[in-house]
Amino acid sequence: MHAWKCETWGGPRHLKQGSMPDPVCGDGEVEITVKACGVNYSDLLVIAGRSQVKPTLPFVPGMEVAGRITRTGADCGDLKTGDKVAAYVKYGGYADKVVAPATQVAHIPESMPASIAAAFPVSYGSAQLALERAGLASGEVVVIGGAGGAVGTACIELAKHRAATVIACVGDSAKEKVALACGADETVSSRSRHLQDDIAAIAPDGVDVVIDPVGGRFFDDTLRCLRYNGRMIELGFASGKIPNLRLNQVLIRHQGVLGVSFGLTCSKDPQRIARMWPGLTELIEQGVINPRVGRSLPFSELPRALQLLQDRKVAGRVVLT
Ligand SMILES: NC(=O)c1ccc[n+]([C@@H]2O[C@H](COP(=O)([O-])OP(=O)(O)OC[C@H]3O[C@@H](n4cnc5c(N)ncnc54)[C@H](OP(=O)(O)O)[C@@H]3O)[C@@H](O)[C@H]2O)c1
């Protein structure tokens, strides 16, 4: 099969196109012929050798695909050859063919193009898990960081579906526009030096939940915005800075700081992930979920796509077709 290969740790320009052996489809797995791939911020960490668990070189990066099932192993539930699907895979996504555990595969309505569906599984899977972990309830106030990004836009749509009030933190006017189109009630600037005050001006009594895919100063500022019983949900560190936490702040205000790992939950609690997909597919059909594709590039332009993410230049997901 044709694929993008990572042969040495480094940046997007180190990746090379070439042929790799076809993946083998085992029991509980499906083979997907890939039509489009979602480009993820985490790919940058994986190819740089900065992810928690490093794959063995050489490997095919890529964690999000859309296409059709071309083979199934035993025990794949209602997944069958010919089905239109999107899937999360640990690695291997930037290729013609990929094998995915059946628990990580969602049905996609025929009406949704693969180039949009490729922006669905990681963003909405992670967002759903994050909001479940937060126990976000109707009427609560949530601040969403990186809200014009892929995970951020998914969090906005799913938080609005739960009838929460959403304050979206965005870095520029293009991302603000996208966040508002997703249903955000208010926006604040991630570039502001007074983020805590900006949020307090909108929610003077504090907020119930913060969704943090950014870390750094965003974490420090928004932790102080949480009210009694508030929950800080840690998703990632797009700022490149891992915050330190003074636990006394959390204790005296009766708050929680909770980590969310979509990837680890896929391996530790696969049935929980499998149970999420039918509900999310239904939300696509109802028009509640509209994956935001900020840029669509040809498959050959993966290095450029990753560079756009690194430079914070895209609102929503970058997709390769
Ligand atoms: N824990 C999990 O299970 C899980 C799952 C998926 C993704 N993630 C993580 O979630 C984060 C967001 O992923 P994504 O796919 O939504 O990425 P994305 O589309 O690139 O969005 C990231 C957002 O972070 C903000 N940001 C702030 N400082 C930044 C900086 N120095 N460099 C780049 N971006 C910066 C940007 O917003 P502004 O420019 O508007 O401020 C950007 O829109 C990543 O850290 C990723 O690893 C975690």
The ligand as an SDF file (V2000), in Angstrom:
LIG
                    3D

 48 52  0  0  0  0  0  0  0  0999 V2000
   -6.6100   13.9130   25.7270 N   0  0  0  0  0  0  0  0  0  0  0  0
   -7.1490   13.4660   24.6210 C   0  0  0  0  0  0  0  0  0  0  0  0
   -7.7450   12.4080   24.5580 O   0  0  0  0  0  0  0  0  0  0  0  0
   -7.0270   14.2970   23.3740 C   0  0  0  0  0  0  0  0  0  0  0  0
   -7.7060   13.9420   22.2040 C   0  0  0  0  0  0  0  0  0  0  0  0
   -7.5640   14.7670   21.0730 C   0  0  0  0  0  0  0  0  0  0  0  0
   -6.7450   15.8900   21.1270 C   0  0  0  0  0  0  0  0  0  0  0  0
   -6.0920   16.1660   22.2870 N   0  0  0  0  0  0  0  0  0  0  0  0
   -5.2230   17.3570   22.4130 C   0  0  0  0  0  0  0  0  0  0  0  0
   -6.0470   18.4870   22.3550 O   0  0  0  0  0  0  0  0  0  0  0  0
   -5.2970   19.5650   21.8540 C   0  0  0  0  0  0  0  0  0  0  0  0
   -6.0500   20.2230   20.7250 C   0  0  0  0  0  0  0  0  0  0  0  0
   -6.1570   19.3270   19.6320 O   0  0  0  0  0  0  0  0  0  0  0  0
   -6.8610   19.8000   18.2850 P   0  0  0  0  0  0  0  0  0  0  0  0
   -6.8490   18.6390   17.3710 O   0  0  0  0  0  0  0  0  0  0  0  0
   -8.1360   20.4830   18.5900 O   0  0  0  0  0  0  0  0  0  0  0  0
   -5.7910   20.8710   17.7670 O   0  0  0  0  0  0  0  0  0  0  0  0
   -6.0270   22.2180   16.9400 P   0  0  0  0  0  0  0  0  0  0  0  0
   -7.1780   22.0850   16.0240 O   0  0  0  0  0  0  0  0  0  0  0  0
   -4.6880   22.6000   16.3990 O   0  0  0  0  0  0  0  0  0  0  0  0
   -6.4420   23.2580   18.0790 O   0  0  0  0  0  0  0  0  0  0  0  0
   -5.5580   23.6230   19.0950 C   0  0  0  0  0  0  0  0  0  0  0  0
   -5.9000   25.0140   19.5790 C   0  0  0  0  0  0  0  0  0  0  0  0
   -5.0460   25.3280   20.6840 O   0  0  0  0  0  0  0  0  0  0  0  0
   -4.8140   26.7080   20.7030 C   0  0  0  0  0  0  0  0  0  0  0  0
   -3.4370   27.0610   21.0540 N   0  0  0  0  0  0  0  0  0  0  0  0
   -3.0730   27.8410   22.0860 C   0  0  0  0  0  0  0  0  0  0  0  0
   -1.7680   27.9880   22.1430 N   0  0  0  0  0  0  0  0  0  0  0  0
   -1.2610   27.3240   21.1040 C   0  0  0  0  0  0  0  0  0  0  0  0
    0.0520   27.1470   20.6260 C   0  0  0  0  0  0  0  0  0  0  0  0
    1.1180   27.6900   21.2330 N   0  0  0  0  0  0  0  0  0  0  0  0
    0.2310   26.3880   19.5220 N   0  0  0  0  0  0  0  0  0  0  0  0
   -0.8290   25.8370   18.8920 C   0  0  0  0  0  0  0  0  0  0  0  0
   -2.1100   25.9790   19.3190 N   0  0  0  0  0  0  0  0  0  0  0  0
   -2.3120   26.7140   20.4040 C   0  0  0  0  0  0  0  0  0  0  0  0
   -5.1600   27.2600   19.3230 C   0  0  0  0  0  0  0  0  0  0  0  0
   -6.2130   28.1290   19.5400 O   0  0  0  0  0  0  0  0  0  0  0  0
   -6.0770   29.7150   19.3620 P   0  0  0  0  0  0  0  0  0  0  0  0
   -5.0320   29.9790   18.3240 O   0  0  0  0  0  0  0  0  0  0  0  0
   -7.4440   30.0740   18.9260 O   0  0  0  0  0  0  0  0  0  0  0  0
   -5.7440   30.2210   20.7120 O   0  0  0  0  0  0  0  0  0  0  0  0
   -5.6340   26.0670   18.5210 C   0  0  0  0  0  0  0  0  0  0  0  0
   -6.8370   26.3370   17.8170 O   0  0  0  0  0  0  0  0  0  0  0  0
   -3.9380   19.0180   21.4560 C   0  0  0  0  0  0  0  0  0  0  0  0
   -3.0290   19.2880   22.5040 O   0  0  0  0  0  0  0  0  0  0  0  0
   -4.1840   17.5290   21.3400 C   0  0  0  0  0  0  0  0  0  0  0  0
   -3.0220   16.8030   21.5840 O   0  0  0  0  0  0  0  0  0  0  0  0
   -6.2220   15.4000   23.3830 C   0  0  0  0  0  0  0  0  0  0  0  0
  1  2  1  0
  2  3  2  0
  2  4  1  0
  4  5  1  0
  4 48  2  0
  5  6  2  0
  6  7  1  0
  7  8  2  0
  8  9  1  0
  8 48  1  0
  9 10  1  0
  9 46  1  0
 10 11  1  0
 11 12  1  0
 11 44  1  0
 12 13  1  0
 13 14  1  0
 14 15  2  0
 14 16  1  0
 14 17  1  0
 17 18  1  0
 18 19  2  0
 18 20  1  0
 18 21  1  0
 21 22  1  0
 22 23  1  0
 23 24  1  0
 23 42  1  0
 24 25  1  0
 25 26  1  0
 25 36  1  0
 26 27  1  0
 26 35  1  0
 27 28  2  0
 28 29  1  0
 29 30  1  0
 29 35  2  0
 30 31  1  0
 30 32  2  0
 32 33  1  0
 33 34  2  0
 34 35  1  0
 36 37  1  0
 36 42  1  0
 37 38  1  0
 38 39  2  0
 38 40  1  0
 38 41  1  0
 42 43  1  0
 44 45  1  0
 44 46  1  0
 46 47  1  0
M  CHG  2   8   1  16  -1
M  END
$$$$
